[in-house]
Amino acid sequence: MSSKTPSGSIAFAPGDIVGGRFRLERLLGEGGSSLVYVAEVVAPPTQGAIACEPVGAPGSLEVGRRVALKLIHPHLVRESQVARRFAREARILQRLVGDHLASFLDYGELPNGQLFMAQELVEGQSLDQLARGRPMPPERAMNILLQVCSALEVAHDAGVIHRDLKPLNVIVETRDGKDHARVLDFGMAKILRGELKHSMNVLTQQNMVFGTPEYVSPEQARGDEIDERSDIYSAGVMLYELITGTVPFQSNTPIATMTAHLVEQPEAPSRRAPEAPIPPALEGLVMHALAKRPGERYPGARAMAAALRSALADPSDTNSIHPPAAAPDPGLWDTDLALHMAESLRRTESQLERPTPPESDPSPPRVSRGLIWFGIGAALFGVLLGILMSLVGAL
């Protein structure tokens, strides 16, 4: 028996058995390339039950356990790029084990070619549902971000950059009356080092800028190489949103939002939400995390977590939350040139009809790098033309 998902595609229905061992209970969520169900394990893994090529030794799949079962959309079964990304995410998740992450359990292929992945079921609210666009008490927000930093420490130690950190990808459960956060969805992750680096990163170099515009770092918006500090910027955006109720930059279109990350300074949280009790140490921490230059941010999740603990211990101490000094970042343009590029991007954007994606679609926007480079090229041409005209005028 099958049913239609919110997007209209045909999928499995509650009660269906997938792969001979997962009974579907309900649809948990739907993204651009996959569906996620709550499922119960009804049979142990057996050879020959499915045409399965496991990534590695499956985790604990005892009968009766409920899991999150992720399947590629049926209509994308023949899309090799989608399949390779799905397998890539499974390999990444195998490397990540931590209390603030969801355990990887199994991966395989159904007879029709549809790939599936089983993970630990995390039941709770996404951070955006929890915040609901209102300022959160600073102490609660900082404690949640400490847990996000814990997950990022595990990922960064494994050479993995999340690259799409946002409230929608953080689930908050309640344990013993306290918040317990888990970071999910490493489908856009980048490998910095290790034996999987080349084979995996080649999938992310297809003239696309990945991420969600409201949370991307400036270097990510430019399409530059990124490192752990890009996730720190995204974590800073999340913390800003939790304590003020709004993200620092939000425009009508993705390009305009990314341009703001490039050239605009965020408004101080205490000015954005004057009614919220934002202590000085927390405000300073957020602004350091949102520095345009990566070298002016915290170098990694451990350093940001240390600053969060200091801000919790003494909310008025703005000295202990400073990032360690770092060498200047190479390859960054000056402000005037950045502004020229931003204006070119805005002009390019105004000539295009770009419908806003429906709010119900949780898949993150992907913006063509070709479009961005077109704008940058136009800006550079304008700068060079201005220089030439100046020289002619001087003759």
BASE-920992 format. One record per residue: x, y, z of N, C-alpha, C in turn; residue in three letters. Coordinates in steps of 0.05 Angstrom, whole numbers, plus 5000, padded with zeros to 4 digits. Example, Ala and Ser with C-alpha at 12.3 -4.5 7.8 and 13.67 -1.06 7.14 Angstrom:
2
526448865156524649105156526449345156Ala/525749555142527349795143525850015157Ser/
This chain:
395
501749765000500050005000501850255000Met/501050454984502750694983500950934987Ser/502251164991500751414995502451644984Ser/501151884983502552114973503752274997Lys/506152374994507452535014506552825010Thr/507253005028506453285024507253404998Pro/509453314986510353414960508853294937Ser/507153084943505652954921506952704910Gly/509352634919510652394908509452154921Ser/509551924907508551674918510651554936Ile/509751464959511651354978510351124993Ala/511751015012510650805029508450915047Phe/506950735060504850815078505250675105Ala/504050785126504350655152503450355150Pro/505050185163504449905163506049755142Gly/507149895122508849765102511449655115Asp/512449435104514949325113517149405093Ile/519249525102521349615084523849435089Val/524949325068527349175070527048915086Gly/524548825090524148585105524348605135Gly/525048845146525448855174524549125188Arg/523649315172522749575184519749615178Phe/518149635199515249695195514849995199Arg/513850125179513450415181511050485198Leu/511450685215509350785232508151045222Glu/509851235216508851495206511051655192Arg/510251835175512152015162513052225182Leu/515652245186516752435205517552695192Leu/518452685167519252925153519952875124Gly/520053085108520653055079522553275071Glu/524653205057526453405046526553395015Gly/528353535003528453544975529253284961Gly/530753114975531652864963530752614979Ser/529552645002529052415018526552445036Ser/525652215046523452205065524452075090Leu/523452155113524252035139521751935153Val/521851685161519551555174520451465202Tyr/518551455220518851305245518151015238Val/519950835245519550555238520350375262Ala/519250135263519849935283521349705271Glu/523449615284524949385275523349135281Val/522548985260520848745264522348495259Val/524748515249526348275243529248355244Ala/531048175253533948245253534948235224Pro/537248375219538448365193539148085184Pro/538448015160539047745149540147775121Thr/542047605115543247615088541147535068Gln/540947685046539147615025536347725028Gly/535747865051533147975055532648205036Ala/534848355030534648575011537248574995Ile/537248714973539748744958541348964972Ala/542748884993543949075011546949085009Cys/548049325007550949365008551549545031Glu/551849435055552149605079554849755078Pro/554749995090557150155092559150035112Val/558149915132559749795153558049625171Gly/559149545193557649375212555249535223Ala/552749435220550449575230550649605260Pro/549249805270549149845299547049665311Gly/546149735335544249565349541449595336Ser/540549365325537949365312536149145324Leu/535949135350534348925363531348965355Glu/529948735353527148735346525648895367Val/523849065358522249235375523249515378Gly/525749565370526849835371525550015350Arg/525050265358524050455339526350625329Arg/526450675303528650815290527551035272Val/529251215263528651405242529751285216Ala/527951225198528651095172528451295150Leu/530751355137530951545116531151405089Lys/529351485070529451365044529551575022Leu/531051525001531051704978528251704966Ile/527451934956524951954942524851754919His/522651614915522451414894523151524866Pro/522351774861522851874834525751954829His/527451944851530252014848532051764849Leu/530851534847532451284849534651264828Val/534051364804536051344782537951584781Arg/537751764800539552004800542151924815Glu/544251874800546751774812547851974832Ser/547652234826548752434844547352424871Gln/544752394871543152374896544052124912Val/544251894897545051644911547851674923Ala/549651804909552451824919552452004944Arg/550852214944550752394967549552244991Arg/547552074986546251925007548251735020Phe/549751595003551851415013554051565028Ala/554651805018556651975030555852055058Arg/553252125062552252205088552451965107Glu/551751725097551951485115554851435124Ala/556751475106559551425114560451635134Arg/559551885131560252095150559052025177Ile/556551945178555151895203556451665218Leu/557551475204558951255217561351345234Gln/562451575226564851675240564151835265Arg/561551905268560852095289559251965311Leu/560451945334559151815357559352015381Val/557052095391557052285414554352305425Gly/554152405450551652425464549852635452Asp/550952815436549253025424549052985394His/549352735385548952655357547052415357Leu/545952355334544252115331545951885319Ala/545751655332547451425324546651325297Ser/548551255281548151125256547650825261Phe/545650695248544950425253545250235229Leu/544350325206544450145183544050305157Asp/544850175135544650295109544350065088Tyr/542750105068542449895048540849985024Gly/540249795007538849854982536549654978Glu/534249754971531949584966532049474938Leu/530549264932530649144905530049344882Pro/528449554888527849744866530049964863Asn/532249934878534450124877534250354897Gly/532050364912531650574932533550534956Gln/535150724963536950704985535550785011Leu/536350665033535350735059537550755079Phe/537050895101538950935123537350935149Met/538250775168536950775194538750915215Ala/537551085231538951225252537351205278Gln/538751275299537351295325535051495323Glu/532751425333530451605333530751805355Leu/530752065347530952285366528152425366Val/526852395389524152515391524252765408Glu/523352975397523353235412522453445393Gly/523053695399522353915382524854025368Gln/524554115344526854245331527254515345Ser/529654615344530254865359528655095349Leu/527955105323526355325313523455305324Asp/522455055328519755025340519855115369Gln/522055045382522255105411522455415415Leu/523955545398524355835401521855995393Ala/520555905371518156035361518456335356Arg/520756415347521156695340521056895363Gly/521356795387521456965411524156935425Arg/525057155438527557135453527356915475Pro/529456755476529656545496531256645520Met/530656555545532356635567535256585561Pro/537056775565539856745557541156495568Pro/540656425593541956195605541155935591Glu/538655915584537655675569538955665542Arg/539055895528540155905501543155815502Ala/544655915522547455855523547955555530Met/546255445547546455155553545954985529Asn/543955065512543354915488545754935469Ile/546855175466549155215448551655065458Leu/551955035484554154875494553854585484Leu/551454485483551054205473551454195443Gln/550754395429551254405400554254405395Val/555754565412558654565410559854285415Cys/558654145434559553875440559353695415Ser/557153715401556753555376558853645355Ala/559253905353561154015333564053925340Leu/564653905366567353805373567853525362Glu/565853355365566153075354566453085324Val/564853245311564953265281567653375272Ala/568453595284570953735276573353555282His/573353415304575553225310575753005289Asp/573452935277573452735256573952855228Ala/574553115228575053255202572553315186Gly/570253345200567753385186566653665194Val/565953825173564654075177561754045170Ile/559954125187557054075183556054225158His/556654475156556054645133553054725130Arg/551354625146548554715145547354725173Asp/548854835191547954855219545755065221Leu/543454995232541255175235539255045255Lys/537455205266535555095286533954855277Pro/533254855251531754625241533254365243Leu/535854375244537554135245538554075274Asn/537254195293537854145321535254055335Val/535153815345532853715359533353725389Ile/531453825404531753855433529753665447Val/530853475462529253295478529153395507Glu/527553275523527453335552528453085567Thr/530553115582531652895599531852995627Arg/530452865645530452935673529753235677Asp/527953325661527053605663528953805651Gly/531053715637532953895625533053865595Lys/533954075580534254055551536553875544Asp/536153715524538253545513538253575483His/540253715472540253775443541853575427Ala/540853515403542253345384542553485357Arg/544853475346545353595319544953375298Val/543153425279542553235258543253335230Leu/542753165211542853235182545653325173Asp/547353135168550053185157550153145127Phe/547853175114547653135085549353325068Gly/550053555079551653755065554453775076Met/555153595094557753615108560153605089Ala/562353725098564853725082566953585099Lys/568553425084570753275097573353435094Ile/574653505116577053665115579553485112Leu/579453255124581853085124581052785127Arg/582952615123582352325126582152185099Gly/581851925100581951765075579551815057Glu/577351925068574951965051574852245039Leu/576852415044576652695036576152725006Lys/577952614989577652674961575152554949His/574552304955572252174943569652294951Ser/569552414974567052534984566852824975Met/568952984977568753264971568453314942Asn/569153134924568753174896565753204890Val/563953104907561153124903560153414909Leu/561653564923560753834931562054054914Thr/563353974892564754174876563454204848Gln/560854204848559354214822558054484818Gln/559654704822558654984817556255054834Asn/556154954858553955014876554955124902Met/553455314914554055404941551955284959Val/552755124978550954974995550455125021Phe/548155085033547555195058544855345058Gly/544055445081541555605083542355895086Thr/541456075068542556345067542656495094Pro/540656465111540656605136542856525155Glu/544056285150546056175169548856135157Tyr/549256205132551856155120553956355129Val/556356265130558556455137559256615112Ser/560656845115561456995092563156835072Pro/565056685082566756525064565156305050Glu/563156205063561456005050559756135028Gln/558756375033557156515013558856594989Ala/561456644993563256704971563956454955Arg/563556224966564455974953567355914958Gly/568456034979571255984986571555715001Asp/574055635005574555405022573755475050Glu/572655285064571755335092573155135111Ile/573055215137574055035158572155045181Asp/573054965205571354955228570055225235Glu/571455435228570455695236567855775221Arg/567355645199564855695185562455595202Ser/562755355214560755255232560455435257Asp/562655555266562555735289560755985282Ile/561056085258559456305249556456235249Tyr/555855995238553055905238551955865266Ser/553655765284552855735312552356015324Ala/553956205316553456485326550856595316Gly/550156535291547556625280545256495296Val/545556235302543556105318543156225346Met/545456285359545356395386544056675385Leu/544856835364543657095361540557075358Tyr/539756885342536856845338535456755364Glu/536656585379535456485404535056715424Leu/536956895426536757105447535357355438Ile/534957385412533557625402530857565389Thr/530557315380528057245366528257275336Gly/530457375325530757415296533657345288Thr/534057265263536757235253537957505247Val/540657535247541857795242541257905215Pro/541057735194540557835167538357665154Phe/536357795143534257655128533157845107Gln/533257765082532157925060530157765044Ser/529157885023527057745008528057514991Asn/530557514985531657314967534257204979Thr/535056954971537456834982539957004976Pro/540257104952542657254945542857514962Ile/540657654966540757894982541557825011Ala/540557605021541357525048544257455050Thr/545357305031548157235031549857485027Met/548957675011550457925008550658075034Thr/548558065050548658195076550758065094Ala/550957805093553057665109555857765100His/556157835075558757915064559458195073Leu/557558385073558358665075557058825098Val/554958715111553658865132554458765159Glu/554658945178555258875205552658815220Gln/552658595236550158535250549558745272Pro/547058805276546258975297546758835324Glu/547758985344548258865370545658735381Ala/545858495392543458365402541858535421Pro/543158685439541658845458540159065445Ser/540959155421539559365407537259235390Arg/537758995380535658855364533358775382Arg/533958695407531858615425532258745452Ala/531659015454532259165478530759065503Pro/528558925498526958825520528158565532Glu/529958435518531158185527533458235546Ala/533758085567535958125587538557995577Pro/539858125558542258005546544758115561Ile/546157945575548558045590550858115572Pro/552558295580554858385564556658165553Pro/557257965570559057755561557757595539Ala/555157535540553857385519553757545493Leu/553257805496553157975471555957975458Glu/558058005474560758005463561357745450Gly/560557525462561057255451559757225423Leu/557257305421555757285396557157455374Val/557957695381559257865361561957755352Met/563457625370565957495362565357265343His/563357105348562656885331561756975304Ala/560657215302559657325276561657505262Leu/564157495270566157655256566357585227Ala/566657785209566857725180569257565174Lys/571557625187574057485182574157235200Arg/574657005188574756755204576756775227Pro/579056905222581156925243580357085267Gly/578157235266577257395288575057245304Glu/574357005295572356845309573756645328Arg/572156485342573356265357574356055337Tyr/576755945343577955765323576555495321Pro/574855425340573455175339571355155360Gly/570054925361567754895380568654895409Ala/571054785415572054785442572455065453Arg/573555235436574055515444571455665449Ala/569455615431566855745435565455635460Met/565755375465564555265489565855385514Ala/568455425514569855545537568755825542Ala/568355975520567256245523564456235534Ala/562856045525560056025535560155965565Leu/561955795574562055725603562955975619Arg/564756135608565556375621563256575623Ser/561756595602559456785602557256695621Ala/556956435624555056325644556056375672Leu/558656345677559756385704559756675712Ala/560356855694560457135700559357295677Asp/556757345677555457485654556457765648Pro/557957885666558858155662561758165653Ser/563157945652566057935646566357905615Asp/566958135602567258135573570158065564Thr/571958045583574757985576575257695572Asn/573957525588574557235586573357095562Ser/571657245547570357115524571657185497Ile/573957325498575357395474576557145461His/576357115434577756895420580756925422Pro/582256705421585156735421586056875396Pro/588257015398589357165375590056965353Ala/589557045328590156875305591557035284Ala/592956905266594257035243592157155224Ala/592857375210590957495192590157295170Pro/587657315162586657135141587557225113Asp/588757055098589557135071587257135052Pro/587457285030585557265008582957415012Gly/582757595032580357735036580458015023Leu/578358085008578358334994577758565013Trp/578258815004577659045022574659105020Asp/573859285038570959345041569859465016Thr/571259655003570259794980569659594957Asp/571459404952571059214931568759024938Leu/568558954964566358784972563658924967Ala/563559184972561159334968560459344938Leu/562459384921562059374892560759104884His/561958894894560958624887558058584897Met/557558684921554858654932552758794915Ala/553459044906551659194890551259054863Glu/553358934852553058784827551158544831Ser/551458414853549758184859546858274861Leu/546358504873543658594876542458664849Arg/544058794831543058864804542458604789Arg/544258414791543758154777541258024787Thr/540858034813538557904825535958044816Glu/536058304813533558444806532658374778Ser/534358264761533658194734532557914732Gln/532557774754531757494753529057464768Leu/527557274759525057204774525656964790Glu/525856994815526556764833524356734853Arg/522456544848520156504867521256414894Pro/519956504915520656414942519656134946Thr/521355944957520555674961518355664982Pro/516455474979514355454999515455395026Pro/514155515047515155485074515055195084Glu/513355035072513054755082515354585073Ser/516954675054519154505044521654545061Asp/522454345076524754375094527354355081Pro/527454295054530054265041531454535039Ser/534054545045535454805045535854905017Pro/535655175013536055284987538855244978Pro/539255204951541855184940542155384918Arg/544055554920544355774902546655724882Val/546155774857548255714837550655884841Ser/552955754842555455904844555956054818Arg/554955944796555356084770554056364771Gly/551656394783550356654786552056844803Leu/553156734825554756904842557257004827Ile/558556824813561056904799560457094777Trp/558057074764557257274744557157544757Phe/555857564780555757824794558457934802Gly/560157744812562857834820564457924795Ile/564157784773565557864749564658144739Gly/562058194741560958454733562058674751Ala/562258604777563358804796566258874790Ala/567858664785570658704779571058864754Leu/569358814734569458964709568859254714Phe/566859314732566259584739568559724753Gly/569959584771572259694785574459764766Val/575059574748577259614728576559844710Leu/574059864701573260084684573560354698Leu/572860354724573160604739576060694741Gly/577860494745580660554746581660664720Ile/580760534698581660624671580660914666Leu/578160974673577161234668578761444685Met/579461364709581061554726583761614713Ser/584961404702587561444689587361624664Leu/585261574649584761744625584362034633Val/582862074654582362344663584762494672Gly/586762334682589262454692591162534670Ala/590662434646592562484624591962764611Leu/
